[in-house]
Amino acid sequence: MNVKPGLASPAGAAIAASRLALYAALVKAGAKTPAGAPDTGQAEALAKRILLAWASRGFRNQKGSFLNRAEQFCDGQQHFNRLEENGVGLQIARGVVYSVHAQDLLQSIAAFNAAETTKLNAFHTAMFDLIGEASNFRFTLPELNRSADTRCELYSNHVGAHMAGLLSIARLLDDGRKFNAVLSGNDRSTPVALPWTVWFNHAVYGENDKPIACYKNKGADRSTSPDSFQTPVVAPGEIEDRYRNHNASQGFGYPLGVLAGLLNMAVLIENAGFDAYGYRGAHRQSIEMATQYYACYGKYVGFKKTVTAENARACPDYQQYVGQIVSGLEINIVMGAYHFPRNGAITELEAVAKAGAGGDLLDTIRFGRWRE
């Protein structure tokens, strides 16, 4: 059955399974629970039911076969629309990282028998193929390659989500060839139009870099250029998604969402033997550089505060963000302090960021990845 990508996403159910699996794994590892806490057996059983339901019935056509192309999905009006289909990889990958996490946790406490593991592995293998095809489809979509005005879309948060989904599945399956293909594009048996290292070189700006061509500004600043705005220069560490301007939260919300994804992905990549935290791109850009760049706004503007020409003057290229709310920075500072403990520009904000991060710290993917 063809379904709308947004409604097809397993994100909600997968997040629930991930939370349940994390709870069961933590308690079985010795974590103390308060009086009246849920039984771990119930949590484990419900997480299993969710995952096995997706593995048995999710993302299949009327013949019961897994969907394997972005073009098999339709929009909210049941029409096949290529611009809508460009979001298929994003929607599915956002959920898959949680279903992978849940399976991995449940396997660690021997929750599955051999047949159940085989079924789940088959599902995630099919999702790897679907996300990979959808990512390649998007990168070659004529509507995004037709003019310089849309080049900035090619290296956006969409691809970050694709990479997270693909890398997580490859690690779950312990498939080194798939993992290396996604990371560096060096395996012809798994074609990846935009592997992680290539995407990173565009997603994070580095030294002496220039902004990727994007939608033309409609005015001299954000207040007069709705939908999209970018300055003609970039500072080292800025993230390519900076141009979005539909509301006062997007200038930081999108770049910092990409940065949070990079911090999460780097754990996966590091566990596979590649130092993503220390990686330097073609222009010396790094995850640490990006974290330090946006930390400047936490220091001089403040978390959830609005950037002005006066309060952000110490931050390079602050003109890009005037009028924008510093949203979503806290979690990046907390995780950045954990991975870059010698960087004072990041760690000096850690305590305030941790206090303001709230429930974001409890997301199962990043749970426990902070100091103390």
LINJOGI-V208958 format. One line per field, one symbol per residue. ss: DSSP state (H for helix, E for strand, C for the rest). burial: + if it has 16 or more other ideal C-beta (glycine too) atoms within 10 Angstrom, else -. Layout:
ss=???
burial=???
//
This chain:
ss=CCCEHHHHCCHHHHHHHHHHHHHHHHHHCCCCCCCCCCCHHHHHHHHHHHHHHHHHHCCECCCCCECCCHHHCECCCCCCCHHHHCCHHHHHHHHHHHHHHHHHHHHHCCCCCHHHHHHHHHHHHHHHHHHHHHHHHHHCCHHHHCCHHHHHHHHCHHHHHHHHHHHHHHHHCCCHHHHHHHHHCCCCCCCCCCCHHHHHHHHECCCCCCCCCCCCCCCCCHHHCCEECCCCCCCCCCEHHHHEECCCCHHHHHHHHHHHHHHHHHHHHHHCCCCCCCCCCCCCCCHHHHHHHHHHHHHHCCCCCECCCCCCCCCCCHHHCCCCECCCCHHHHHHHHHHCCCCHHHHCCHHHHHHHHHHHHHCCCCCCCCCC
burial=----+--++++-+++++++++++++++------------+--++-+++-+++-++--++------+++-+-+++---------++++++++++++++++++++-+++---++---+--+++-+++++++++++++++++-+--+-----+++++++++++++++++++++++--+--++++++-+-+--+-+++++++++++++++--+-++-++-+----+--+--++++--++++++++++++----++++++++++++++++++++--+-+-++-+-+-+-+++++++++++++++++++---+---++--+-++++++-+++++++++++++++++--+-+++-++--++-++---+-++++--++--
//
